[in-house]
Amino acid sequence: MDRLYEMILQKFSDDAIFIAKMQAAQVAWCRFRDAHIEALYPAENKAIAYGSAYQRCRRMAIVALTRQRIEQLHQWLDGVAEGDVCAGSLPLY
């Protein structure tokens, strides 16, 4: 994900407004990811509350969220169909 994010920043490096907004979005996404995991496993003592599978389950949840984010980020490199009136900053192909 980090490599993909850096590729997007490089591709749009001449657009300072986009870069600032994308950086803010990525920081917000990281905070969302961490908060989501905490909401999923809210107990203070996670080992007692969720058992020995907790670390594995936590990692699986992080991987699932990261894959979703990768899919979102890919749109800035892959683009969307010409005629998509909601494309915003996404490139058209």
Residue pairs with C-beta under 8 A, 6 or more apart in sequence:
1 66
1 69
1 70
1 73
4 70
4 73
4 74
4 77
5 22
5 26
5 73
7 77
8 22
8 73
8 76
8 77
9 19
9 22
9 23
11 76
11 77
12 18
12 19
12 22
12 76
12 89
13 19
15 89
18 89
22 76
29 69
33 62
33 65
33 66
33 69
36 61
36 65
37 58
37 61
37 62
37 65
40 61
41 49
41 50
41 54
41 57
41 58
43 49
43 50
46 54
46 58
47 54
50 57
75 90
76 89
76 90
76 91
78 93
79 90
79 91
79 92
79 93
80 87
80 90
80 91
80 92
80 93
81 92
81 93
82 92
82 93
83 92
84 90
84 92
